[in-house]
Amino acid sequence: MDELNSDVLECQFSGIGAIVQKANTMNEELIRLEIGDTDYTPPKMLIDAIIEQYQNGKTHYSSFRGEDSLISSICAMYSKKSNLQINPEEILITSGGSMGLYITFKTILSRDDEVIVLEPAWSHFGEIIKLVGGKVSRVGLNPDKDFDIDCKLIEKFITEKTRAIVVNHPNNPTGRIYSKKELNKLIALAKKYDLYIVCDEEYQVFEFDRKLFPIYKMYDKIITIRSFSKTYAMPGLRLGYVLASELLIHEMVKVSLYTNMYNSTLIQAAVAQVMENDKDFPNNIRDEYKRRRDILYEELNKIRNVRVIKSEGGMYLWVDFRKVSMDERKIVELLRTRGKIIIVPGSCFGESGRGFARISLSADVKILREAARKIQMCIEEMLT
């Protein structure tokens, strides 16, 4: 296959994707807590808005940057929630957060430019960077310091080829929402070396114990990426956006035009309508996930030699199995074969994730309690 693009050949399939595919082939009843999707359906108001916008003829091309109504709704949301004044020209609508990441890296990276990714991290960051011809510099944060951002450690990985630092909060998989102090130090480091900060805020609606501190506008080389997938339980409808300087958005539009081309006019108009009229759904889904987190956290912490990180946000619990004295991949496999539970080994998120596992909160409380019972049963078997 030497005739194929070397950047594509270097990319690896997602470890999480492999787990999902394997589970899909298992012809048995499973408790599936591996997927980064909500178990909610979109709000009725969104379904009604899609039908209404279809009837209104919203089936033709959108503008290059996106529908004015959606861009205006995003500006209004930032103004009200975060007291940030966003210029409409600083927004590019994308077909989901992943496309926002691709467009961002394609725009800011040249061949062999390096990007620092703070791990544990969603594996797609690194693969998208490789896909556009960049190099990944992985910085494993310390699990015994709650995966705090360590700027002294990060600085050791900065070279003359370093172009950007990726930060994700609420973090997938750890659930960390970074403090204002941590983020200010990271911004100071980026300014010192004239680096971009690419901030993925995919899970921004899931704020539990700490409010997310939006860093956009604190430095002119910060790029923020968000999506509506979790906010309105609509990952299959593919809609997100990028915030960046007007000059950068101008260049990103070219990448968008020759890849994604246009986003769904219908979905954009419907989401804009919902943003204006439904303030309850995002809050309700956040509150329910917080309730699930609290219950599962309490149940799992009863298990001998298991420590659960209490997520400050996001859709997961990050569980420390290191004291079980077994490779977490073997633990995950035993949970699959004996307990019929599917979760994700921490090594899927980088070396600093070894010994941990990610458990999704996207299931009814009754199912989560049953999962905790089975995990306890399996762990006790391993320890005896």
N, C-alpha and C positions, 0 to 999 in steps of 0.2 A: 504493500500500500504506500510505497515511497512517493507515488505521484500525487498523493493527497496533501492538503495543506498541513504543514508541520505543527502549526498552532492548534489546529483541531485534533490532530493525533496525540498531542501532549495532554489534552484535557482528559480528565477521568470522569466516569459516571459517578453520580452522587452515592455515597454510602447509605444515606437515608433512603434514596430511591431504590437501591438494591433490597433493602429490608422490606420496603412497601411491596415491591414486585414479588418477593418470596412469600410474603403473607397473603398476597392475592391468589397464589396458587395452592394454598393450604385448604383442603376441603374439610374444614372443621370449624367449630365455633370458637372464636378468638375474642379476647379483649384487646382492642387495637388502640394503643396509646402512643403511636409512633408518628402520626401525621401532624404537620403544622397547619391544620385547618380547623375551623370551629365546627361544632356540631349543631349550630344554629342555621336556620334558613333566613334569607334576607327579610327585612321588615316588609310587611304588606304594602306600606306606602311606596317602597321602591318598586315592587312588582307593578303596582297600579301606575306609577309614574312611567315605567317602561312602556306599558300599554298605551298610556296617554300620549307619550312622545312619539311612539310609532304612528298612532292615528294622526298626529300633527305633522307627519312627514319627515321626522328626523332620521332619515335613512341615507342621506347624501354625505358628501365629503365634509369633514370639519376643516377649520383653519389650521395652519401649520402648527401653531403652539397649542391649540385646543379651543374648545368652546368658550366664548366670552363669559357665559353664565356660570360655568364651573370655575373658571379662573377668578371671577368676582366673588364667588362663594368661599373659595379658599382664602382670598385676601381678607374677607370679612371674618372668617373663623380665626385667623391669626390675630387680627386686631382685637377681637373680643376675648379670646382665651389667653393669649400670650402678650398682649399689648405690643405686638410687632406690626409695623406698617410695611406691608409688602407691596412693591410695585408690580402691576400685572405683567410687565415685561421681564420679571424675574422668575416667571413660572413657565414650565414646559409640561404639558400633560403627556403621560406615557401609558402604554398598555401594561400596567402593573409595575411594581417596584423593581423587578428583575430587569425589565427593559430600561428603566431609569438608570440602573447600575451600568448596564452595557453602554448606553449612550454616554454616560459620564466618563467611564474609563476610555472609551474610544476617542473621546474629545480631548482629554487631558494627557494621555499617554502616547509617547513615541516608542518605537521599537526598543526593547530591553530596558525601558524605564522601570524602576522598582516601586512597589507599593507595600507599605507595612500593614499587615493585618494582625490585629490583636486577637489572640486565641485564648480560650475556646471561641470558635466562630463558625457561623454557617459556611459550609464548604463552598458554596457557590461563589462567594467573593473571590477566592483564589482562582477558580476555574474561569470566571469571566475575565479576570485580569490576564490570565494566560491566553485566552481566546483572542484578545485584541493585541497580543504581542508583548505584553508586559511581563515582569518578573515579580514573584511573590516573596516577600521577606516576612516570615512568620515569627511573631513575638509571643511566646507563651507566658501568660500572666500567672502569678503564683497562687495555687489553690489554697495554700495555708494563710494567705492574706486576702481571702475572699475575692480573688481575681481583680483586685484594685488596679487602676491604671498606674503603671510605674514608669514615669517619664525618664528616670535615670537609665532604666533598662532599655526603653525604646530608643533613647539617644545613641546607644551603642550600636544599633542596627542601621543608623542613618549613614548613607554614603553619598557620593556626588551624583549617583544615579537615582536617588530616592526622590520621588515626585509627590507622594501622597501617603496619608495615614487613614485607614478605615476604622471607624468606631461605630458600634451598633448598640443602641440603647432605646428601650429596655432590651437587654442583651438576650439573644438566642444563642446558647441554651441556658445561661446561668440565672437569668432573671434580674440581673443587676440593673439598676437605674443609677447612673454615675452622678456623683455629687457635683455641685457647682465648683467646688474647690478643685476636684480632679480635672474637670473639663477646662477650667481656666489655665491650669498648668499645661494641659495638652495643647491648648491654643497658643500659649506662650512659646512652647517648643516648636510648633509649626511655623510661627512667625519668625523665630530665630533662624530657621533653615529655609524659609520661603516655600513651605509645603502646603499642598491642599489638604483639607480634612474632608473626607467623604463620610457623612453621618447618615447611617441607615436607621430610620425611626419607624420601621414597619409596624411595631407593636405599640405605637404611641398612645393608643386609646386605653391600653391595659396598665394603668397606673394604680398601684395598690397602696403601698406604705410611704412612697416618696413621689412627689410630683416630678415629671420629666422637665428638665431644664433645657429649653430649646437654645442651641448655640448659634443658629443662623443669625446673621447680622453682627456677630461679635468679631468677625474677621472677614475680610473681603474674599478669602480663598476657601470659605466653607461652602460645601455643597450638601444640601439636605435632600434625602429621598424618602418619600412616604408612599403608601398605597391605601386603597379603600378595601382591600381584601378582607381584613379582619374587622375593620370598623363597621362594615355593613354586612359581614358574613357572605361576601360575594367574590371569592377568589377566582371562580370560573368566568367572571365577567371582565377580568383583566383591566384594571384602571388604577393609575397612580400618577405621581407627579414629581418633578425635580424643582428645587429652589436653588438658584445660583445668580451670580451677577448678570446684569443685562448683556454684557459683552460675551460672557460664557454661554448664556442661553442662545444668543444669536448664532454661535457656532454649533451648539448642540442641535439646533433645529435642522441643520444640514444632515447630521447623522440620522436624526429621526426620519427625515424626509426620504432618505435612500435606504432605510431598513424597514421600519415600522410603517412609514409613509403617513397614514392618518389613523387616529384612534376612533373607536365607535362613537359617532355623533349621538346615537340613541342613548347609550349608557351614560355618556357625559351629561347630557341634558337631564336624564332621570336622576342622577346622583346630585346634581346641582339643586334640583327641585327638593330632594329629600334633605339635603344639608340646610335648606332654608326652613323646612317645616317639621322635621323630626329630630328633636334634641334628646329624646329619651332612649332610643335604641342603643347607641354607643355606651351610655351610662349603665343601662340595664345589663348589657353583656359583660361590661367590666365588673359590675357588682357580683354577678353570678360566678365569674371566674375567680374572683377574690374569695368567695364563699367556698368554692371547690378547693382552692389552694389551701385554705385554712384547715379544711377537713382532712384532705389527703396528707398534708404536712403532719398533722397530729397523729394520724394512723401509722404512717411510715416511721415516724420517730419512736414508735414502740418496739421496732425491730432491733434485735441485738446486733451490735457492730455496724449499724447503718446510721449515717448522719444525713439529714435533709437540709439543703440550703433553702431558706425561706425566701422565695422570689419576691422582689420588690415590684415587679411588673412582668408583663408577657403572658404566655399561655402554657408554661411548663413548670415542673419542679425539677431541680437538678440534685441528684441523689449521689452521695459519696459512699461507694462500696469498698473503699480501699482497705478497711479493717476486716473485710471478709476474707482477705488473703487469697483472692482468686482473680485472674484477669477478668476485667469487666465484660469483655466479649463472651467469655465462657458463661458468666453469670446471665447475661442477656439471652444466650442460647439455651441455657437450662430453664429460664423463665418461659421461653417460647415452647420448649418441648414438654416440660412438666406442668407448668402453670397455665399454658395457652395464653400468655400475655406477650404482646409485642411492644417493646420499648427500644430506644436507640442508645447504643454504647457511646460513651463519651469520646472515644478515640475518633469517631466520625467528625468531631469538631476540632481536631488537632491533638498534638502530643500532650498538652497540658490538661486535656480532658480525660486522659487515661485514669481508670479507677472510678469514674463517674458514669452516670447514665441519665438520659433525659426522658422524662415522663410527661406526656401531654395531659392537660386538664380538660380536653375536649370529649367528655363523657359525662353522663348523668352521675350524680353523687352515689347512687346505689351501685353503679358499676365501678366507680373509683374505690368504694369501700371493699368490694369483692376483690378488686385487683390488689389492694393492700393486704388483704387476708392471704391471698395466694402467694404474694411476694414473701410475706413473713414465713409461710409454710416452706417455701423453697429455700429460703436463706437458712432457716433452722436445720433443714436437711443437710445443707452444705457445711454447716458449722459442727455437725455431730459426726 
